[in-house]
Amino acid sequence: MLTIYRRHRKNCAHRIKGRRHRHCHCPIWVDGILGGKEMRASLKIRDWQRAQEMVREWEVADKQILPPERRTLSDCWKEFLVDVEARKLHESTVRNRKYKVLQRQMEEYARKNGFDFADEFDLPAVSLFRSEWKDGQRSSAKKLERLRAFFSFAQKRKWVAGNPASELKAPKITLCPTMPFNREEMIRILAAIDEYRDEIQERGSQNGRRLRGLVLLLRYSGMRIGDAVSLTANRIEGNRLFLYTQKTGVAVNTVLPEFVLHALGRTPRVTEGHFFWDGESKLEIAVGSWRRRLATLFDLAKVKDAHPHRFRDTFAVELLLSGVPIERVSILLGHQSVRITERHYSPWVRSRQEQLEADLANAWKQDPIIAHQKEVHAGYTGKMPPLTDSFYGGNFGGAGGNRTHA
């Protein structure tokens, strides 16, 4: 018969309660007789349920079944990141703003709580770890996805018994409606480019000309800013623009208006093949520089809450309002699924709005009160005719009889 218990650490607040207290994160030990021999050893885990399952397996087999070699949290993260890079994910997914931030936060939490191994993160520990996040709704949901991916990787390699992060519910995300630039704002933004060239003395003229090409490209191609900054001249053939979006790898083939092509043709290129980037430095640094220039432009144009992605929103919304089906807009945006497009742009689908208006108009035609009011106004004599129960198709007044309204 084996008994498991918590062996409380020196700094544990429940140490004075002894073995009878088990609701903490101290290491679990086992004590008793197994295979005719007395044993007293650490199970090297902190999950109480997993400890019970392990001891039952030993008692059934009447011998100690050694678990696979434990892996430290640091080693697990190293192998996980190697796998992420081997999958050829985009650099922005691997860099510090993504998985490496989560790695650093998780290792800091482990040091604070005395965890050394990945399998010490049970559901309560992961839940407490998540409670310390200071992220917003959307960022927290994305971080939870990355945490689940890490534990799924560890589970498949038998480093942990399960995926505790899969038991955590994702935060509720309130989606804000997509707000494109209106036509007045677009006119102010384009007009502010000349003012930008005057404001910025150093390379202001060249960057101002590049800025006009970038703004028009973002507005009339629906590209993300990273795709626009990395655009090469060989992607344009005639009036057609072809590229693979960096975020999804989806092939996009679109048509640019003539004046956009003219602006790109007059744009001073950074290199022979690149419009806005030298093709050698880190793309994220170049994108950051153009974001700052656009922010300056928005300030000069006095457009509030402006950011580069609103050009992409404007592209999508104008197409939808022009009657282009959302399925085709989804292809032009390079989305992997039309559901993504519907999530952000469904309120702007013109055909859907027209159908809703037609449904409402049809419903109002059949509404008895509206029909009655039309009759009243058509033959209005200064006195409202009574409304009886028969008007509502039933016994409106109940058992007390008909009810009239003056």
SESETOR-278223 format. One line per 3 residues: their letters; for each residue x, y, z of N, C-alpha, C. Coordinates in steps of 0.1 Angstrom, whole numbers. Example, Ala and Ser with C-alpha at 12.3 -4.5 7.8 and 13.67 -1.06 7.14 Angstrom:
# SESETOR-278223
as) 132:-57:78:123:-45:78:132:-33:78 | 128:-22:71:137:-11:71:129:0:79
END
This chain:
# SESETOR-278223
mlt) 9:-12:0:0:0:0:9:12:0 | 6:21:-10:14:33:-11:6:46:-7 | 12:55:-1:5:68:2:13:79:-4
iyr) 6:89:-10:13:100:-15:10:112:-6 | 19:122:-6:17:134:3:26:145:-3 | 23:157:1:31:168:-2:43:170:8
rhr) 55:171:3:66:174:12:69:189:11 | 63:196:21:63:211:20:77:217:20 | 79:227:12:92:234:12:92:243:24
knc) 104:248:27:106:257:39:98:270:38 | 96:275:26:89:287:25:74:285:22 | 69:273:23:55:270:21:47:275:33
ahr) 36:282:31:28:287:42:20:276:49 | 19:264:42:11:253:48:20:243:54 | 32:246:57:42:236:62:37:231:76
ikg) 32:239:84:28:235:98:17:225:98 | 9:224:87:-2:215:86:2:201:83 | 15:199:78:20:186:76:14:179:64
rrh) 14:165:65:10:158:53:-5:159:49 | -13:163:59:-28:163:56:-31:174:46 | -23:184:44:-26:195:35:-19:192:22
rhc) -27:192:11:-22:189:-2:-25:199:-13 | -32:210:-9:-36:220:-18:-25:231:-20 | -14:228:-24:-3:237:-27:5:231:-38
hcp) 17:237:-41:25:233:-53:38:227:-48 | 39:222:-36:51:216:-31:52:202:-38 | 65:197:-39:67:184:-45:59:172:-38
iwv) 55:162:-46:48:151:-41:57:139:-39 | 56:133:-27:64:121:-24:55:109:-22 | 61:97:-22:53:85:-20:60:77:-8
dgi) 52:71:0:57:63:11:49:50:12 | 55:39:15:48:26:17:56:14:13 | 48:3:10:54:-10:6:51:-13:-8
lgg) 61:-16:-16:59:-20:-30:68:-31:-34 | 62:-42:-39:70:-54:-42:77:-60:-30 | 71:-59:-19:77:-65:-7:88:-56:-1
kem) 90:-44:-6:101:-36:-1:95:-22:2 | 101:-17:13:97:-4:17:103:7:8 | 95:17:5:100:28:-4:96:41:1
ras) 104:51:0:101:65:3:109:73:-6 | 102:80:-16:109:87:-27:100:98:-32 | 107:107:-39:100:118:-46:94:113:-59
lki) 82:117:-62:76:113:-75:81:124:-86 | 87:134:-81:92:145:-90:81:151:-99 | 69:152:-93:58:159:-100:51:167:-89
rdw) 42:176:-94:34:184:-85:19:182:-87 | 16:175:-98:2:173:-101:-4:162:-93 | -13:164:-84:-19:154:-75:-26:143:-82
qra) -34:146:-92:-41:136:-100:-31:127:-107 | -21:133:-114:-11:125:-121:-3:116:-111 | -1:121:-99:6:113:-89:-2:101:-85
qem) -15:103:-83:-24:92:-80:-24:81:-91 | -25:86:-104:-25:76:-115:-12:68:-115 | -1:75:-113:12:69:-113:13:58:-102
vre) 9:61:-90:10:51:-79:1:39:-82 | -11:42:-88:-20:30:-91:-13:21:-101 | -7:27:-111:0:18:-121:11:10:-114
wev) 18:16:-104:29:8:-97:23:-3:-89 | 11:0:-82:5:-10:-74:0:-22:-82 | -6:-19:-94:-11:-30:-103:0:-38:-108
adk) 11:-32:-112:23:-39:-117:32:-45:-105 | 29:-40:-93:37:-44:-81:51:-41:-83 | 54:-31:-90:68:-26:-92:68:-11:-96
qil) 79:-5:-94:80:9:-98:83:10:-113 | 74:18:-119:75:20:-134:81:34:-136 | 94:34:-141:101:46:-142:95:54:-153
ppe) 92:67:-151:87:76:-162:98:80:-171 | 95:85:-183:105:89:-192:114:100:-186 | 125:102:-191:134:112:-186:128:126:-186
rrt) 128:133:-175:122:146:-174:131:156:-182 | 124:166:-187:131:177:-195:128:190:-187 | 139:197:-186:138:211:-180:130:220:-190
lsd) 124:230:-184:115:239:-191:124:246:-202 | 136:250:-198:145:256:-208:148:248:-220 | 151:235:-217:154:226:-228:142:224:-237
cwk) 130:223:-231:118:221:-239:116:233:-249 | 118:245:-243:116:257:-252:127:258:-263 | 139:254:-260:149:254:-270:145:245:-282
efl) 141:233:-279:137:224:-290:124:228:-297 | 115:234:-289:103:239:-295:106:250:-305 | 114:260:-302:118:271:-311:125:266:-323
vdv) 134:256:-321:141:250:-333:130:244:-342 | 120:238:-337:109:232:-345:101:243:-352 | 99:254:-345:92:265:-351:99:271:-363
ear) 112:273:-361:121:278:-372:121:268:-384 | 122:255:-381:122:245:-391:109:244:-399 | 98:249:-393:86:250:-401:85:262:-410
klh) 95:270:-410:96:281:-419:85:291:-417 | 81:293:-404:71:303:-401:78:317:-403 | 69:327:-405:74:341:-407:82:345:-395
est) 92:353:-398:102:358:-388:95:365:-376 | 84:372:-380:77:379:-369:70:370:-359 | 68:358:-363:62:348:-354:72:343:-344
vrn) 84:342:-348:95:336:-340:102:347:-331 | 102:359:-335:110:369:-328:104:372:-315 | 111:381:-307:108:383:-293:93:387:-291
rky) 87:394:-300:73:398:-297:63:386:-297 | 68:375:-301:58:363:-301:62:353:-291 | 68:341:-297:71:330:-288:82:333:-278
kvl) 91:341:-281:102:343:-272:98:352:-260 | 88:361:-262:83:368:-250:76:358:-241 | 68:349:-246:62:339:-238:72:330:-231
qrq) 82:326:-238:93:318:-231:99:326:-220 | 102:338:-221:108:346:-211:99:347:-199 | 86:350:-201:77:352:-190:74:338:-183
mee) 74:328:-191:72:314:-185:84:310:-176 | 96:313:-181:108:309:-173:109:318:-160 | 105:331:-161:105:339:-149:95:334:-139
yar) 83:330:-144:73:325:-135:78:312:-128 | 85:303:-136:90:291:-131:100:293:-120 | 109:302:-122:120:306:-112:113:311:-99
kng) 103:319:-101:96:325:-89:89:314:-81 | 84:304:-87:77:294:-80:85:281:-78 | 98:281:-81:106:269:-78:104:258:-88
fdf) 99:261:-100:97:250:-110:110:249:-118 | 114:236:-121:125:234:-130:121:226:-142 | 111:218:-142:107:210:-153:94:214:-159
ade) 92:210:-171:80:214:-179:68:207:-173 | 70:194:-168:58:187:-163:53:192:-149 | 60:202:-144:55:208:-131:44:218:-134
fdl) 42:221:-146:31:231:-149:18:223:-151 | 11:221:-140:-2:215:-141:-13:226:-143 | -26:222:-143:-36:232:-146:-37:244:-137
pav) -36:241:-123:-36:253:-114:-24:262:-117 | -12:256:-119:0:265:-122:-1:273:-134 | -7:267:-145:-8:274:-158:-19:285:-156
slf) -29:282:-149:-40:291:-146:-35:304:-139 | -26:301:-129:-20:312:-121:-11:320:-130 | -4:313:-139:6:320:-148:-2:329:-157
rse) -13:324:-162:-21:332:-171:-27:345:-164 | -30:343:-151:-36:354:-144:-27:366:-142 | -14:364:-144:-4:375:-142:-2:382:-155
wkd) -8:378:-166:-6:385:-179:-13:399:-178 | -7:409:-184:-12:422:-184:-17:426:-198 | -18:416:-207:-22:419:-221:-37:422:-222
gqr) -41:428:-233:-55:430:-236:-62:417:-241 | -74:418:-244:-82:406:-248:-76:399:-260 | -74:406:-271:-69:399:-283:-55:394:-281
ssa) -46:402:-274:-32:397:-272:-32:385:-263 | -40:385:-253:-41:374:-243:-46:361:-250 | -55:363:-259:-60:351:-267:-49:345:-276
kkl) -42:354:-282:-31:349:-291:-20:343:-282 | -17:348:-271:-7:342:-262:-11:329:-257 | -24:327:-254:-29:314:-250:-28:304:-261
erl) -30:308:-274:-28:299:-285:-13:294:-285 | -4:303:-283:10:299:-284:14:290:-272 | 8:293:-260:10:284:-249:5:270:-251
raf) -7:269:-257:-12:256:-261:-3:249:-271 | 2:256:-281:11:250:-291:23:245:-284 | 29:252:-274:41:247:-267:38:234:-260
fsf) 27:234:-252:24:222:-244:20:210:-253 | 14:213:-265:10:202:-274:23:196:-280 | 33:204:-283:46:199:-287:52:191:-276
aqk) 52:195:-264:58:188:-253:50:175:-250 | 37:175:-252:29:163:-249:32:152:-259 | 33:156:-272:36:146:-283:50:139:-281
rkw) 59:146:-274:72:140:-271:73:134:-257 | 61:133:-251:61:126:-238:68:133:-227 | 70:146:-228:76:154:-218:67:158:-207
vag) 54:159:-211:43:162:-201:32:152:-204 | 24:150:-193:13:140:-194:2:145:-202 | -1:158:-202:-12:164:-209:-9:178:-213
npa) -19:184:-219:-18:198:-223:-27:207:-213 | -21:212:-202:-30:219:-193:-35:232:-199 | -29:238:-208:-33:250:-214:-46:248:-222
sel) -49:236:-227:-61:234:-235:-73:234:-226 | -72:234:-213:-83:234:-204:-87:249:-200 | -78:258:-204:-81:272:-201:-90:278:-212
kap) -100:285:-208:-110:291:-217:-103:304:-222 | -105:306:-235:-100:319:-241:-108:331:-237 | -101:342:-235:-109:354:-231:-119:358:-242
kit) -129:365:-237:-139:370:-246:-134:382:-254 | -135:382:-267:-129:393:-275:-141:401:-281 | -141:414:-278:-151:423:-284:-145:429:-297
lcp) -150:425:-308:-146:430:-321:-151:444:-323 | -142:453:-326:-145:467:-329:-149:467:-344 | -159:475:-348:-162:476:-363:-151:482:-370
tmp) -149:476:-382:-138:482:-391:-142:496:-396 | -133:505:-394:-136:519:-398:-126:523:-409 | -130:523:-421:-122:528:-432:-120:543:-432
fnr) -111:548:-440:-110:562:-443:-122:566:-452 | -128:578:-448:-138:583:-457:-131:591:-468 | -138:596:-478:-132:602:-489:-126:616:-485
eem) -132:623:-476:-126:635:-471:-113:633:-465 | -112:622:-457:-99:619:-450:-88:615:-460 | -92:607:-470:-82:604:-480:-77:616:-488
iri) -86:625:-491:-81:638:-497:-72:645:-489 | -75:646:-476:-66:654:-466:-52:647:-465 | -52:633:-465:-40:626:-464:-31:628:-476
laa) -37:627:-488:-29:630:-501:-24:644:-501 | -33:653:-497:-29:667:-497:-17:670:-488 | -17:663:-477:-7:665:-466:7:660:-471
ide) 8:653:-481:21:647:-486:31:659:-490 | 25:669:-496:33:681:-500:38:688:-487 | 30:689:-477:33:695:-465:44:687:-458
yrd) 43:674:-459:53:665:-453:67:667:-459 | 67:669:-472:80:672:-479:86:685:-474 | 78:695:-471:83:708:-466:87:706:-451
eiq) 80:698:-444:83:697:-429:96:689:-427 | 98:678:-435:110:670:-433:121:674:-443 | 131:680:-438:142:686:-446:151:675:-452
erg) 155:666:-443:165:655:-446:158:645:-455 | 161:643:-467:156:633:-476:141:635:-477 | 135:647:-474:121:648:-473:115:647:-487
sqn) 122:653:-497:116:653:-511:114:639:-516 | 125:631:-515:125:617:-520:115:608:-512 | 115:609:-499:106:601:-491:92:606:-493
grr) 90:619:-495:76:624:-498:71:618:-511 | 79:617:-521:75:610:-534:73:596:-532 | 81:589:-524:79:575:-520:66:573:-512
lrg) 64:583:-503:52:582:-495:39:583:-503 | 39:591:-513:27:591:-522:25:578:-529 | 35:572:-534:34:559:-540:29:548:-530
lvl) 35:549:-518:31:539:-508:16:541:-504 | 12:553:-502:-2:555:-498:-12:550:-508 | -9:554:-521:-18:549:-531:-18:534:-533
llr) -6:528:-531:-5:514:-532:-13:507:-521 | -11:512:-509:-19:506:-498:-34:507:-500 | -38:519:-505:-53:521:-507:-59:513:-518
ysg) -52:511:-529:-58:505:-541:-53:491:-543 | -45:485:-535:-41:471:-536:-47:463:-524 | -50:469:-513:-54:462:-501:-43:454:-494
mri) -30:458:-497:-19:451:-492:-17:455:-477 | -11:446:-469:-6:449:-456:7:457:-458 | 10:465:-448:22:474:-450:35:466:-452
gda) 36:454:-445:48:446:-447:50:442:-462 | 38:438:-468:39:434:-482:41:445:-491 | 36:457:-488:38:469:-496:52:474:-496
vsl) 58:474:-484:72:479:-482:82:469:-489 | 79:456:-489:88:447:-496:85:445:-510 | 76:452:-516:72:450:-530:84:453:-539
tan) 85:444:-549:96:445:-559:90:448:-573 | 98:455:-581:92:460:-594:88:448:-603 | 94:437:-602:90:425:-611:77:419:-608
rie) 71:424:-597:57:419:-593:46:426:-601 | 50:437:-608:40:445:-616:43:442:-631 | 32:437:-637:33:435:-651:21:442:-658
gnr) 24:452:-665:13:460:-671:5:467:-659 | -8:464:-658:-15:470:-647:-18:459:-636 | -12:448:-637:-15:437:-628:-4:436:-617
lfl) -8:433:-605:1:432:-594:0:418:-588 | 11:411:-587:11:397:-582:20:396:-571 | 16:389:-560:24:387:-548:19:376:-540
ytq) 27:371:-531:23:362:-520:23:370:-507 | 12:370:-500:11:377:-488:20:370:-477 | 28:378:-470:37:373:-460:30:365:-449
ktg) 19:370:-445:12:365:-433:6:351:-436 | 0:349:-447:-7:336:-450:-1:329:-462 | 8:335:-470:14:328:-482:4:326:-493
vav) -8:333:-492:-18:331:-502:-15:340:-514 | -16:334:-526:-13:341:-539:-24:351:-541 | -20:364:-544:-29:375:-547:-25:381:-561
ntv) -35:382:-569:-33:388:-582:-44:399:-584 | -40:411:-585:-50:422:-585:-46:432:-596 | -55:442:-599:-53:452:-609:-52:465:-603
lpe) -42:473:-607:-40:487:-601:-45:497:-611 | -52:508:-606:-56:519:-614:-44:526:-621 | -46:532:-632:-36:538:-640:-28:549:-632
fvl) -35:557:-624:-28:568:-617:-19:562:-606 | -23:550:-601:-14:544:-591:-1:539:-597 | -3:533:-609:9:529:-616:18:540:-620
hal) 12:552:-623:19:564:-627:27:569:-615 | 21:569:-603:27:573:-591:39:564:-587 | 37:551:-589:48:541:-586:59:543:-596
grt) 56:546:-608:66:548:-618:75:561:-615 | 69:571:-609:76:583:-605:83:582:-591 | 80:571:-585:86:569:-571:101:566:-572
prv) 110:573:-565:124:570:-565:126:557:-558 | 132:548:-564:134:534:-558:146:535:-549 | 145:527:-538:156:525:-529:167:517:-536
teg) 164:507:-543:173:499:-551:167:497:-565 | 174:491:-574:168:489:-587:155:481:-587 | 155:471:-578:143:462:-578:133:465:-567
hff) 136:474:-557:128:477:-546:123:491:-546 | 110:493:-543:105:507:-542:108:513:-528 | 106:506:-517:106:512:-504:116:505:-494
wdg) 124:496:-499:133:489:-490:145:484:-498 | 157:483:-491:169:480:-498:170:465:-500 | 161:457:-495:162:442:-497:172:435:-489
esk) 180:442:-481:191:435:-473:189:437:-458 | 185:449:-454:183:451:-439:170:443:-435 | 168:442:-422:156:435:-417:144:443:-421
lei) 134:435:-427:122:441:-432:114:448:-421 | 114:442:-409:107:448:-398:112:462:-394 | 125:465:-396:130:478:-393:125:488:-403
avg) 125:484:-416:121:492:-427:106:495:-425 | 98:485:-422:84:487:-419:81:497:-408 | 89:496:-397:88:505:-386:91:519:-390
swr) 101:521:-399:104:535:-404:92:541:-412 | 86:532:-420:75:537:-428:63:540:-420 | 61:532:-409:50:534:-400:51:548:-393
rrl) 63:551:-389:66:564:-383:63:576:-393 | 68:574:-405:65:584:-415:50:586:-418 | 43:575:-419:29:576:-421:22:582:-409
atl) 27:580:-396:21:586:-385:23:601:-385 | 35:606:-390:37:620:-392:27:626:-402 | 25:618:-413:16:623:-423:2:624:-418
fdl) -3:614:-410:-16:615:-405:-18:627:-395 | -8:630:-388:-8:642:-379:-10:654:-387 | -2:655:-398:-3:667:-407:-16:668:-413
akv) -22:657:-417:-36:657:-423:-47:658:-413 | -43:658:-400:-53:659:-389:-64:648:-390 | -60:636:-392:-69:624:-392:-67:617:-380
kda) -77:615:-372:-76:609:-358:-76:594:-360 | -70:587:-351:-70:572:-350:-66:566:-363 | -57:572:-370:-53:566:-383:-41:557:-381
hph) -41:546:-389:-30:537:-389:-30:530:-403 | -18:524:-407:-17:519:-421:-28:509:-425 | -32:501:-415:-42:490:-419:-55:495:-423
rfr) -58:508:-420:-71:514:-424:-71:516:-439 | -60:517:-446:-60:517:-461:-65:504:-466 | -61:493:-460:-66:479:-464:-81:478:-461
dtf) -85:484:-450:-100:484:-447:-108:492:-457 | -102:503:-461:-109:512:-471:-110:504:-484 | -99:497:-488:-100:489:-500:-111:479:-500
ave) -112:472:-489:-122:461:-488:-136:467:-487 | -138:477:-479:-151:483:-477:-157:489:-490 | -148:497:-497:-153:503:-510:-157:492:-520
lll) -150:481:-521:-154:470:-530:-167:464:-526 | -169:462:-513:-182:456:-508:-193:466:-511 | -191:479:-508:-202:488:-511:-205:490:-526
sgv) -195:486:-534:-197:487:-549:-204:474:-554 | -207:465:-545:-214:453:-548:-206:441:-552 | -192:441:-549:-184:430:-552:-187:419:-541
pie) -189:407:-545:-192:396:-535:-181:395:-525 | -184:392:-512:-174:391:-502:-165:379:-504 | -169:369:-512:-160:358:-515:-148:363:-524
rvs) -151:372:-533:-141:377:-542:-132:387:-534 | -138:395:-526:-130:404:-518:-120:396:-509 | -125:385:-503:-116:377:-495:-104:372:-503
ill) -106:368:-515:-95:364:-524:-85:375:-526 | -90:387:-529:-82:399:-531:-74:403:-519 | -80:401:-507:-73:404:-495:-63:393:-491
ghq) -63:382:-497:-53:371:-494:-57:364:-482 | -70:364:-478:-74:356:-466:-75:341:-469 | -71:333:-459:-72:319:-461:-86:313:-461
svr) -95:321:-455:-109:316:-455:-118:329:-456 | -130:327:-462:-139:338:-463:-145:341:-449 | -144:332:-439:-149:335:-426:-141:346:-420
ite) -128:347:-423:-120:358:-417:-125:371:-423 | -128:372:-435:-134:384:-442:-147:387:-436 | -156:378:-434:-169:380:-428:-168:386:-414
rhy) -158:381:-406:-156:385:-393:-154:400:-392 | -147:406:-401:-143:420:-401:-151:429:-409 | -157:423:-420:-163:432:-430:-178:429:-433
spw) -184:420:-426:-197:416:-430:-207:428:-429 | -206:438:-419:-215:449:-419:-215:457:-431 | -205:456:-439:-203:465:-451:-208:458:-464
vrs) -213:446:-464:-217:439:-476:-229:445:-481 | -229:451:-493:-240:459:-498:-252:449:-501 | -249:438:-507:-261:429:-511:-268:424:-498
rqe) -260:422:-487:-267:418:-475:-275:429:-469 | -270:441:-469:-278:452:-464:-290:455:-472 | -289:454:-486:-301:456:-494:-311:445:-491
qle) -307:433:-489:-316:422:-486:-323:424:-473 | -315:429:-463:-321:432:-450:-332:443:-451 | -329:454:-459:-338:464:-461:-351:460:-468
adl) -349:451:-478:-360:445:-485:-369:437:-476 | -362:429:-467:-370:420:-458:-378:429:-448 | -372:440:-443:-379:449:-434:-391:456:-441
ana) -389:460:-454:-399:467:-461:-411:457:-464 | -408:444:-467:-418:434:-469:-426:431:-456 | -418:431:-445:-425:428:-432:-434:440:-428
wkq) -430:452:-431:-438:464:-427:-451:464:-436 | -450:459:-448:-462:458:-456:-473:449:-450 | -469:439:-443:-478:429:-438:-482:432:-423
dpi) -476:443:-418:-479:446:-404:-493:452:-403 | -502:447:-394:-516:452:-394:-517:466:-388 | -508:470:-379:-509:483:-373:-505:493:-384
iah) -495:490:-392:-491:500:-402:-502:501:-412 | -508:490:-416:-519:490:-426:-531:499:-420 | -534:497:-407:-544:504:-401:-541:519:-401
qke) -529:523:-397:-525:537:-397:-526:543:-411 | -523:535:-421:-525:541:-435:-539:544:-438 | -548:535:-433:-563:537:-435:-567:550:-428
vha) -562:551:-415:-566:562:-407:-562:575:-414 | -549:576:-418:-544:588:-424:-551:591:-438 | -554:580:-445:-561:582:-458:-574:588:-457
gyt) -582:584:-446:-595:590:-444:-597:597:-431 | -587:605:-428:-586:611:-415:-597:622:-414 | -605:621:-403:-617:630:-401:-615:637:-388
gkm) -604:636:-381:-602:643:-369:-604:634:-357 | -609:621:-359:-611:612:-347:-605:599:-351 | -598:593:-342:-591:580:-344:-602:569:-343
ppl) -604:560:-353:-613:549:-352:-608:539:-341 | -618:532:-335:-614:522:-324:-606:510:-330 | -597:505:-322:-590:492:-324:-597:482:-316
tds) -602:471:-322:-609:461:-314:-601:448:-314 | -606:438:-306:-598:426:-305:-597:419:-319 | -607:420:-327:-607:414:-340:-595:419:-349
fyg) -591:431:-346:-580:437:-353:-567:429:-351 | -566:424:-339:-554:417:-335:-555:402:-337 | -566:397:-343:-568:383:-347:-571:375:-335
gnf) -576:380:-324:-578:372:-312:-585:379:-301 | -587:373:-290:-594:380:-279:-584:389:-271 | -582:400:-276:-572:410:-271:-576:414:-256
gga) -589:415:-254:-593:420:-241:-595:409:-231 | -593:396:-235:-593:385:-225:-608:382:-222 | -610:376:-210:-624:372:-206:-633:384:-203
ggn) -627:396:-201:-635:407:-198:-642:414:-210 | -640:408:-222:-646:413:-233:-637:422:-242 | -643:428:-253:-635:435:-262:-630:448:-255
rth) -618:452:-259:-612:464:-254:-610:474:-266 | -614:486:-264:-612:496:-275:-603:507:-270 | -598:514:-280:-588:525:-278:-593:537:-285
a) -594:548:-278:-599:560:-284:-587:567:-291
END
